[in-house]
């Protein structure tokens, strides 16, 4: 696999609690008590937080003595293009707060922008741009819940270049404004 994603333990924990399939293949959840590892999107009963370890590489988690979950089958890759999609997602997660153009992303993963967009959409049902927006909003939600930063500070910290776009995308994905979201979680 390519580079590791830059997510904290807490962020990865949030992803498995939400069964977030956007992060499948980018990290694995290993349960120390059962010696089983899963995808972030696994629908099995959630383990206690203290019994969880996270791994970024499937070989690493196997070397640590864990076996694959029979329910979510984290070892199976159904598509030959999944590696390209994973490399793209890893790049997006690690560079979400930068100004990214499709050409920059395509250059990083070593394909043309047209090919990247076509294959990425085929694998994820989304364009790299909409996927990046979801990652940015996930980061914004994390900051809204765990910091006292202003909405404007969060907007720029997660990579949006304009507050109006931040508010528009946030409302589209969360059905409320960042301020309304913060009020709901308090």
N, C-alpha and C positions, 0 to 999 in steps of 0.2 A: 504494500500500500504506500501512498505518498506521505506527505507531511502530516503531523499531528494537528488536530484542531485545538484552538486555545479557548477551552471552556473550563470554568472552575468546577470543583466537585458539586457545589450547590446548583450550578446551571445544568450539569449533567443529570443530577437528581431530579430537577424540575422536568427535564425532557422525558425521563422514564415514567414519572408519575403521570404526565400528560400523554404517554404512549405516542410520542412524536416521531413519526416515520421519516421526517426530514433528516434525521441524524443516523438512520440505519446504515451500518457499515463504517461509520466514522468513529464510533466507539462501541464498546461492549460492556454490559453490566454483568459482573461476576458475583455470585452469591456464595459467600464463604461457608455457610452452613450446609448448603446442598451440593456445592462444588459444580454448579451449573452456570453457564453463561448464556446471555440473551441479547437480542437486539433492543434498542431503546423503545421500539414500538410494541414489544411483546405484551400480550393481553393477560398473561399469567398473573396470579396474585402477587402483589408487590411485597418485596422483602422488607425487613426492618432496615433502616438507614445504616445502622452500625454494622450490618452484615454485608455491606456492599463494597465492592472495589470496581474501579473502572479501568479498562484497558483500551488502547487505541489500535492494537494490532491483533488479529485473530490468532496468529502463531504464538504471540506473547501470552495470551490468555490460555491457550492450550498447554504451553510449556509450564505454566503455573499450576497445572493439574485440573483444570476445569473441563467439563464436557458440554457439548452443545445442547441447548434446549430442544426438546422434540416438538414443542408447540410452534415456536417462531422460526426454527431452523436457520440460525444465524450463519451457517456455513454455506448455504445454497445461494448461488448467484444465478438468477433466472435469465439474465441478458448479457451478451458479450460486451455491450456498451456501458454496463454499469460502472466499470472502473473509470471511464471518462467522466461520468456523472459524479462519482465520488470525489475524484480529483478536483472537479469544478466546485463542488459543495465545500470541500475542505478549504479551497482557496477563498471562497466567498465568506466562510465563517471566520477565517483568519484575517481577512482584509475588509470586513464589513464596514469599517469606519473610514475607509479611504474613498476617494473619488474613483469609481470603477466604470469603465466603458466596456461594452461587449468585446471590442478588439483586444483590450488589455487581458481580459479573462481568457479569450481564445488563444492569445499568444502564450500565456502562462501554461495552458494545458496542451499546446502544440498542435492545434487544428485551426481551420478557418472559422471565422465568426458565423458564417452561414451553417456550416456543418455542426458546430457546437450548439447553436440554437435549436437546430432540427433534432439532433440526438438527445440533447438535454430534455427537450419537451417530450420526446418519445419515452424517455425513462422516468421522468418525474411528473409529467402532465402540466409542467409550468415552464415559463421562460426563465433564463438566469436572472433577469431583472426582477420578476415577481418573487422568485425564491429569495433573492437578496433583500427585498423589501420585508419579507416575512422574518428573515434572520434579524434585520435591524429592529423590527417591532418587538421580536422576542427579547432582544437586548434592552430595548426601551422599557418593556414591562418589568424586566429584572431590576433595572435602575429605579423605576417608579416604586417598586416594592421594597427595595433595599437601600435607598439613599434619600437624601433630602434635596438633591439637585433640582433646579427649576426645570420646567418643561423645555425651555429654550436651550439650557445647557445639555439636557438629555438629547434633544434633537440633533445638535451638532456632534455630541459624543458618539452617537450611534451611526453617524455617516450621512445624515440628510443634509443637504446644502441649503434648503429653504424651509422655514417653519411651516409655510402653507402646505407644502408637499408632505411634510411630516404629519401634520394634523389630518390631511386628506387620507393618507395611507393608513394611519392609526385608526381613524373612524371606519374605514372600509373593512379593516381586518378585525377590529374589536367592537364595532358597533357603538362606540362612545369616544369622547375626546380623552386625551391623556389625563386632564384634570378630573374628569368624571371617573375614570378608571382608578385613579389614586384615592378618590373619595370612597369608592366601592370596597377597596381592599383594606381600608383603615377601620 
